[in-house]
Amino acid sequence: MVEIVGKTNFDFMGKRKYTFIVSGLMVLIGCIALFQIGWGTANLGIDFAGGTAVQLRFDNPMPIDQARAALEKGGLGDADLQEIVRENKLMIRVKESNTIEEEVADRIVKVFEDAFPENKFVVDSSVEIGPTIGKKLQEDALVAIFISLVGIILYIAARFEVRFGFAAAVATFHDVLVVLGIFYVLDKEITLLVVTALLTLAGYSLTDTVVVFDRIRENLRIRRRQPIDQVINAGINQVLSRTIITTLTVVLVLIPLTFFGGEVLHDFSLALLIGVLIGTYSSVFVASPILVVWKGSRGKLLSRS
């Protein structure tokens, strides 16, 4: 891979003003998404909003348009349907705000029994989550993300110094918010699987950032008289081939999972796919430029080596 990329000398830090603007806009969208989630007005899955999810397995294929028409006739027109292709399965999700007095799962079963008596089916799974539990899960998810960011600051601060920990935490927070914002714009459901992907992404982003920071620290020892932006540019260029091949390796795994992994894994793998690309970007154009802005003391950093 080193031979393919060759020796590079890109001025990454010279573009930091433009990348800060781009990142700022993406983070702004992410913050809007976060507030919408907190207010409960985003497209929350039943994990957070509360509701019922029923998966039916039919003997014969069930056209999704016919299924939706039957549910509308049965008073469940706002139900969210997902077809699991090639398995004759249908996932029906009804959020808490759309529920009726009768048990929703039983109502769904009755609708399909009455509308399609010739197409027998069985209930593969049925899950009901109350709004109180959903709210608790939502709060726990936000706490988990916050704790992970605090852990990142403490780890990097111990490994390097506080400014490095702050830069890594900002980059990780940036990645989480950007992915959240993209999902909000795409109107994707925010579920526990998506939160799991965000936490996984935080770990990946941290690993990539630490590799870049480690090379920058080595260059700070060797190139003591060079300006800080030149030292950081050199460090990023030196690990560029490693960064590219690591990202490509992960992306090559996530692409088939996203498009061929089925409905259950789709949003999880999509969040990771977007996050890996954003995480690679943030290691170079978010975390590293912060070190240029917050120059600190080289002597303090070198004493930790």
N, C-alpha and C positions, 0 to 999 in steps of 0.2 A: 504493500500500500504506500510505503514511503516513496518507492520508485515512481508510482503512478502520480502522486501528488507533487513530488519533488520538493525542493527547498523553496519556501515562500517568504515573502516579506511584505505582507499586507499591513496597511496602516489602520488597524481596527479602531484604535483610540481616536483617530482623527474624525471618525464618523459618529462619535458618541452623542453629539448634540442631536443628530437626526434620529438615532436609535432611541434616545431618551423620549423624544416626542412620540414616536411610534409606540413605544412601550407604555407611555403615559396614557395614550388613547385606549389601548387594549385593556390596561388596568382599570380605567374609568368604566368601561363596559362591564368588566368583572365586578367592580364595586356595586354598580347598579343591579347586577344579577344577584349579588350577595344580599343586598337590601330587599330585593323582591322575594328571595327565599325566606328571609327573616320575617317578612310581612305575610308570607304564605300566598303570595300572588303569582309566583313563578309556576312553571310546569313541574310540580312536585309529584313523584310517584306515590303509590299508596303506602310505601314505607314511611313517608313523612306526613302525607296529607291524611292518611287513614282511608280505609275502604276495603274492597273485596277483589281478589284475583282468582279466577277459575280457569283451569286449563282442561279442555275437552279433547278427547281423541275419538274421531269418527271412523266408521267402517269405510266410508267413501269420502272423496274430497268434498270440502264444504266451501263453496264460493263465498268470499268475504263480503261481497255486496249483498248477497241474499241473507247472510247472517246479520248484517247491520240493519237491513230492512225489517227482519223479524224482531230484533231487539227494540227498534224504534216503535214498532207496533205494540210491543209488550211494555212500553213505558221506560225503556232503558236506552233511549236514543243517544245519550251522551257517553255511553260506554266506549272505552278504547279497545280496539281489536288488533291483534297481531296474529298473522297466519304463519305457522311453522311449516314451510314447504316440504313436500315429499313424505311427511309423516302424518298427514291428515289431522293435524292438531290445530286448535284455535285457542288463543289466550284472550280472555275477556277481563278487562280491568274496569271497575266502577269505583270512583272516588267517593269519599264519605258524603260530600255535598249532593251527590246524585242518588243516594240511597232512598229506599221506601220502607214502609212499615214492615213488610214481609222480609224474611231473611233473603239477602241479595243472591247468595249462591243458589238457594232453592228456586228463586224466581228465574234465574238464568237457565237452570236445568229444565224448568217447566216450559219456558219459551221455546227451547229447541225441541223438546219432546212434542209439543203441540204443532210447531211449524214444520218439522221434518221427521215425521213418524217413520218414514221408510229408511232414513239414514241413522242407524243405531250408533250410540256413542257411550263412552264411559268417562267418568270424571277422574282425570289423572291427578289433579291437585286442587285444593281449595284453601285459600288463606284469607283471613279477615283480621284487619288491624284497626283498632279504635283510634280516634283523633288524639286522645291523651298519650297513647303509646307512640303515635307518629310524632307528636311534638317533642317527646322525650328523646326519641331517636335523632331528631333534627338537632336538638341542643347537644347531645352527645357527639354527633358528627363534627360540629363546629369546635367543641372542646378538644376533640382528638387532633384536628388540624392545628389548633393553636398550640397544644402541647408539643406537637412535632416541630413546629417552628422554634419554640423556646429551646428544645433539645438541640436543634441545629446550631443556634447561637452559642450555647454553652460548649458544644463539642468543638466547633471551629475556633472559638475563643481560646480554649485550652490547647488546641493543636497548633494554632498560629497566634492570633491576637484578636482583640475585640473588633477592630475595623474589618478584619476578614470574616469574623462571625456575623457581623451586621450585614456585610455585602452578600454573603451566602444566604442569609435569612431573607433579605429583600428579593434576591433572585428566585428563591423557592416560593415565596409569597406571590411574586409576579407570575410564576408558572401556574400556580393553582388558580389565581384569579383570571388569568387569560383563558385557560381551558374552561373554567366555569362560565366566563363571558361568551365564549364561542358556543357552548352548549345552550346557553340562554338565547342567543341569536338564532340558532338552528331550531329552537323550540323542542329540544330534547328533554326527556324526563330526567329529573335529578333523583336518583335512587341510591340505596346503600352501595350498590355495585360501583356507581360513579364515584362516590366518596372513597371507596376502597382504591379505585384507580388513582384518585388524587393523592392519597397517602403513599401509594406505590411510586407515583411520579415524584413526590418530594424526595424519596430516597434516591431515585435515579439522578435527579437534578443535583442533589448534594454530592454524589459520587463524582459526577462529571466536573463540578465546580472545584472540588478538592484537588483533582488531578491538575487542573489549570493553575490553581493557587500554589500548589507544591512547586511547579516549575517556575512560577513568578518569584517565589521565595528564594529558590536556588540562584536565579539571575540577580536578585537584589544583593546577594553575597558576592557574586562575581563582577557585576557591572556597577560598582559603587558610585561612580562619578557620572553615569548617564542619567538623563531625565527619567522620571518615573514612568511617563507614557511610553518611552522607547523600550524600557525594561519590560513592561507589561506586553507590548506588542511582540517583542522577541519571544517571550514565554508562550504566548498563544500560538504563534507561528510554529514553534518547535513541537507542540503537541497537537497541531492541526490534523496531521494524518491519523493519529490515534483517535481523536475526536470523531473524525469522519467515519472511520471503519467501525467504531463502536456503535455509532448512531445507525449506520446502514445495517449492521448485524441485527439490532433490535427491530428496526423498521421492517426488514425482510421477514421477521417472524410475525409481526403485528398485522401486516397487510392481509395475509390469508385469513388470520383470525377475524379481522374486521369484516371481510367480504364473504367468507365461507364458513365462519364459525357458528352460525346460527343466531337466532334472535337473543338468546340469553347472554351470549358473549359480545354481541355487537357493540353496545354502548360502552362497555368496559374497555374493550380493545380499541375502540375509536378514541376514547379519552386518553388512553396511553399513547396511541399513535400521534395524536396532536401534541400531547404533553412532551413526548421525547423530542420532537422537532423544536418546540418552544424552549425546552430545557437546554438543548444544545445552543440555541440562539442566546439565551439569557446568561449562560456561563461566559460567553464572549462579550456580549453587548450590554449586559446589565451589571453582573457581579464585578467584572474586571474594571469597567469605567468608574465604579464607585471608589475603587482604590486610588484612582487618579484624582478624584475630587477630594477624598479624605486621605491625604498623603501620609499623615502620621509621622512616626519616627523610625527610620531604618535601623537605628541602633537597638531599639526595643525589640524589633522583629528578629534581628540577627542573634540577639542573646538567647532566643528560644530554639535556635537550630542545634 
